[in-house]
């Protein structure tokens, strides 16, 4: 398959990427010249700052150095960008995709010189967009923050860009205007401006309020007071409608120790660990990018 047909093409290890400086870009220059046994790709830079990306084959991978027998142009200078991003870990596909989209939008191939001065690349960057459904505050939302942190070190997952799909408690309250609201937990300090706000976890005296909560909150309310709340607004991210073309990740109080997947949605427990969120990202990768693999 040619590079034109491979989305998110990244090397399996950046130790296979070498950088060469030449006066003039010409792939024929490398035929017959020796290359290190691990070298599979060449980032070639000319005296004027132009960059090309080549794939090379050698006579043998056994000796320390071997003559180059074939050169394939993966990206010519007019379609290749070189980006210096000292904070970027170039071993991580999602990081390569993020840098490419942010720093060189429109480039078909982006070479990134990142942390430790290591160099790698991505060709045809089209990372998977993952909607992360959350409620704010806190800011950033915990699940979104966990996903971002994991993708910063996930060397074995396809390029994924998390997209915040958030709603605020103020927006939820606006769906059912009231003078008094009951929220699930007082730990976040959330209030609804201009109203009386109480918190279910503090077990206040029963009042005629609107509960901003989920199925578990409704169960707890029934347990505490022997009756349902006067009115409710469902805040569960799992229940929120999303773009059917974009896979989504959400959390749910009703899940305590497992992950569920259905209809383009992966759901983790409300207090999911990093390990559980990592497992959910693996579900996403298997479900929506099953054929992806580095070259």
N, C-alpha and C positions, 0 to 999 in steps of 0.2 A: 504494500500500500504506500502511495506517495505521501509526503508531508501534507499536501493539500487536503487529504482525506482523513487525517488524524487530528481530532480535537484534543486540546490540552496535552500536546506532545511534550514530555519532559524526560530528561535522562534518568535512568534508574539510580545512578550515583554520580555526584558531581566530580568525583575523581577521574571519571572518563572524559571530562571536558578539559581541553588545553587551550591556551590563549597564545596566538602568534601575532607578531608585529611585522608588517611588510610595508614596503614603499608604495606598492600598487596592488590592488585586489585582483588576483588571478588564480583561480583554483588549480590550474595546471601547474603552478609553481611547486605544489606539494607532491606531485606524482614522482615516485622514485626516491623521495627524501625519507629519512628515518623518522619514525615516530615511536614514542614510548609504548610499551606493551598494553597499558591500560587505556590509551587514548582511543576514543571512538568518535569524538566530535571535536571540531576546531572552531573557536571563535577567532576570527581573523580581523585585525584592525589595521587600517592603513594610516599613512602619515597625516591625512586630513581629518581623521576621526571617524571615517566610515567603518561600518561593521558588517561582516558577512558571517553566516553560520554554515559550516560544512560537516558532513558525515564522511568518515574515512574508513577504508578497509586496508588491512596490512597483509603482507605476505605470510606472517605468522604471529600468533600471540604468545608464543613460547619464549623466545629470547627477550632480553631487556628492551632492545630496540629492533625494529624491523621496517623495511621499505614500504611506503604507501603504494598500493596497487590500484586503488579506485577512490575517486572523490565525487561526492554527491552534494550539490548545492541545496541546502535546506531553506535558506533565506538569503536573497541578494541584498546588497546595501540599501536599496530603495525601500525594502520592506522590513528592515531590521533596525531595532533601536537598542542602544546600550544605556543602561540605567545604573547609577551608583546609589545604593540604598544601604548604608552601613548597619542599619538595625535589622535587616532582613536575613532570615536563615534560609539560604538558597537550597537546602536539602528538602524543604517543605513545599509540596505542590501548591497548596492553598496560598502560601505566601508569595510564590512566584506569580500566581494569577492575580492576587490583590495588587501587587506592585505594578504588574503589566497594565491593568485596567486604570489604575490611578495615575501612573507616571507616563505611560506611553499608549493612550487609547488610540485605537485604529491601526497600530503596528501589528503585522502578522506574526512577527517573531520578536521577542524581547529577551535580551541578555541582561542578567542582573548580577552586578558585583555587590555582594552583600557582606554579612558578618564574617569576620576573620579574613576578609578580602577573597573569599571563595566565590567562584563564578559558575553560574548555571543558566538555564534558559527555559523558555516555554514558547512553543509554536502553536498558533491558532488558539489563543486563550479564550475559552468559552466555559468558565466554571459553572458548576451547578449552583443555582440560587436556592437557598434554603430559608424559608420563612420561619422565624422563631416567634411564636405567639406568646405574649407576656402581658402583665399588668404593671403599670408604674404608678407611684414609686414602689421599690427603690430604683434608683438610676445610677449605673445601668442595671437593668433587670438581671436577676441572678442567672437564669437559664441562658440568656443571651451572652452574658459574660463568661459562663462556663464553656459555651460553644467556641467563642472567640479564643479563649485561652488554650483549649484543646487543639484547635486548628493551627495554632502557632507552632505546634511541635509534632503534628501528625504527618510523619514522612510516608506513611503507607496508605493514606486516603487520597482519593481524587481531589482535584481543586474544587473547593466549596467556598462560596461566599455567603455568610449569614446575613439575612435581611430582617431588620426589626419590624415585627407586626405587633404593635403595642396599642393599648387602650388605657386611659387613666381612670381613676375612681370618679373624678369629676364628670367625665364623659359617660360613665356607667350610670351615675346618679341622675344625669340629665334625661335618661330614658324614662325615669319614673320620678318626677319632681315631688319632693316631700319635705316636711319640716323636721323630720327626725330619721336618722339612718343608723343601722346596726352593721358594723363591719366585722369580719371574722377575727381579726387580731389587732391588738393595740401596739404591738411591737414596732411597727413601722411608723407610728405616729401620724397616720393619714387622717385627715379630717375633710369634710365636705363643707366648703365655705358657705356661711350664712345659715347653717343648720346645726341642730344638736346631733352630736356623733357619739355613739356608744360602741363597745367592743364585746363580741360574743365570748371571747376567752376570759373576760373579767366577770362574766355571769351577772350582768346588771339586773335590776328589778325589771320585770316585764313591762313593756310599754307598747304603744301603737306606733311601730316604726316600719321602715322599709329595709329589708335585709339585702345588703349587697354581698352575696355569697354564692356558694356552689351547692351541689347535692350533699356533700358532707356537712356543710354549715347548716343546711336545712335539717339534717338528721340530728345534729347537736342541739339545735333550737328546740326541736320536738322533745328531745331527751330532757333538756333543762326545764322547759316550761309546760310540757304536756300538750302543746298545740303549735301549729305552724305560725310563722310570722304573718303579720297583717298583709304584707306585700313583699315580693321578692324580685330582685334582678339577678339573673344568672351571670356570674363573672367567670365561669370556667373557660379557660383558653381552648380547651378541647372542643367545646361546643360552638366556638366562633366560626363563622363561614370564612373561607379564604379563596384564593385564586386556585381553581382546579388544576391549572397547568403548572403550579409551583409546589413541590413537596414542602411539607411543614413539620415542625417539631413543636410539641406543646407538653404541658405537665398537667397532672390531674390528681386530686387528693384521694380519689377512690383506688388508685394504684399505690400499693405499699411496698412491693418488692419485685415488681416485674415491669417489662416493657411491652407495649402493645403497638401493633401496626395495622392500619386498614385505610383503604381509600385515599392514598397519598399522604397519610398522616402517621407520624410516629409519636407515641405518647410515653413519657417517663413519669415516675412518681413526683409529687409536688416537691419533696425535699431530696431530689435525686443527687446521688454522689457523682463525682467526676467519672468514675468507672461506669456508672449507668448511662451517663450522657455520651461517653465514648462508645459504648455498645449501641446506643441509638444512632450515632453517626455512621457506624458500620452497617446498620440496617439500611440507612439512607443510601450509602454507597452501593450496597448489593442490589437494592431495589431500583435505583434510578441510573446508576452508572456501572452496570454489571460487566461491561466489556472493557472498561478502562484499565490500562496498565502502562507503566512507564516503559520507554524504549531503551 
